[in-house]
Amino acid sequence: MATIYHKVGIKSSVENVYHALTTDEGLSGWWSSTTDGAGDIGSIINFRFNEILVQFQVLELEHNKKVLWKHHAEMPEAWMPTHVSFELEVTEEQVFVHFKQFDWEEQTPFYAHCNLKWAVFLLSLKDFLEKGQGQPFPNDVQIDHS
């Protein structure tokens, strides 16, 4: 099994970071501008990327510390067995977000694409919280011309 892992430091309160990871408003500000369904454990979050619907079920919420999702739908197929976690580490200067998408069955070109796109979106999260404006889909940084 393969894991995508990124760490980004964000100069914001842990409360604001947690809010950006657990609410429709927050998630829409940095990942997909068309997001709904965020809520308590068991909720299904819907992220729309044009005609593609990506769904995650909220498995764990540890207030201001951890968020865990499990991929819930058949699109994209390679994500079916995966989980996504955000673990928050608070220091005096910043909040570190430790992001993982784990349980990938293999490292493929799609895995490589997702790895880089997660980095792009985590920088969008950083901008959203530090500058008040992220770059959620469809205004995200494009990494290829296809």
Secondary structure, DSSP 8 states (H G I E B T S, - for coil): -EEEEEEEEE-S-HHHHHHHHHSHHHHHTTTBSSEE---STT-EEEEEETTEEEEEEEEEEETTTEEEEEE-SSSSGGGTT-EEEEEEEE-SS-EEEEEEEEEES---HHHHHHHHHHHHHHHHHHHHHHHS----BTSS---S--
